[in-house]
Amino acid sequence: MSRFRVGFEDSLGRILREDLCVGCGSCVASCPLGCLEYADGKPVLIGDCSSCGVCSRVCPRYECSVGEIERLIFGRERMRGEEFGVYRRVCIARTRLREVRVRCQDGGVVTTLLLYALENGLIDGAVVSGFDEDEPLRAFPMLAKSKGEILSSAGTRYAYSPNLLALRDAISHDCRRIAFVGVPCQIEALRRIQILPVKRYAERLSFVIGLFCSGCFSYDGLAEMLRDLLRLDPNDALRVRIKGDIAVFTVHGDESRVSLRDAKKYFRRCNLTCTDFSAELADISVGGIGLEGWTVTVLRSSVGEEIFDDAASRGLLEVRNADEETIRLLVRVSRRKRRIGLSNLRRLGYS
């Protein structure tokens, strides 16, 4: 990463102008002067910038240095043939906890691991995304400090939630051991926060769970898609599931479907330049790709593997080795997202 001092406008200004900003909030959460504010999904300069350079160095779209992060987290860079990043092993898993099973989207692995970590003193808070009671499909950053709060956050959100902003809540609540759950761009930003480091966050992170992501909506984009393609009031939509196509379940008990191809024009534009499908810089990466009721789980770091194996040994998870078909699918989807992302980055003049 560049070590030059550079101001917000001179560094992240271009990122904002070209719709490269993912809206992760890392710059806002890390600014030492508090001169950035999060508004309408983007950082906004509201005070005098001292050109300290922190904002650009934690941005996942500015002078990317994935190899440096891999060396920090895994002790090495990925090898040739590791199509979906550094990993120790891949398995499929599902929860054995009934209270998780009735709430989860796929296998409930993330919720189960967070509950295990909280109940065994490995964490005293988890940064996740929560639901809005009035608008069920709107997601927001949330600090979960209790079993009930973790359970309430179970399930998948398809509207973007800037989870990094909840790190500030973790500090204000004096959390000393924090788990973080987020999508690939957020995981990279968090690792850049660690490598800088922004000490108030970096020193408190216990482990990081990354979510597979092929793209997501803003809440407004998701609402527009529901109105345009399904003639649904967004507030009538209870939950969304994407498995090849998009299924929308309503409060009235109805189910509607739309093709992913038709829906993609409503995705956030920054998705076009993302190259990471499987959260390659997390300790544990998870997703429901190609499966019903199970979670594909990529154990990447020794920290992640130890937490997962201990939870499984206590009977909290049912675990199987991933078969060759699952691995091939993971490789294929990862390659495709990387190819499209790199192509669009080159078109914009980024190497």
MOTA-V351755 format. One line per field, one symbol per residue. psi: psi as a letter, one per 40 degrees, with the letter a starting at -180 (. if undefined). burial: # if it has 9 or more other C-alpha atoms within 8 Angstrom, else .. A space follows every 10 residues. Layout:
psi=???
burial=???
This chain:
psi=iieihiiddd cedddddefe hefdedddde hdefeiihhf eiihheahhe fdedddeehe ehghgddddd dddeeiiiih egdfihidih iiiiiehddd dedidbefdd ddddddddee edieihhaii ihddgdehii ihhheidddd deeiihhehh hgdddedddd ddefhdhhih hiiddddddd ddddddigdd ddeehdihhi hiheiiiidd ddddddddde fihdeehdii hhgdahhhhi eeeihiiiid ddddeeihde ddehehdfge eidhiiifhe iheihhhhhd iddddddddd dddeedihhi ihiddddddd dddddddddd dddddddeeh .
burial=.....###.. ######..## ##.####### #...####.. .##.#...#. ..######## ##......## ##.#..##.. ...#.###.# #######..# #.#######. ########.. .######### ##..###### #####.#.## #.###.#### #######.## #...#.#### ########## #####..#.. ##.####### ###..####. #######..# ..######## #...###### ......#### ..#..###.# #.######## ########.. ..######## #..##.##.. ##...####. .#...##.## #.###.#### ######.... .
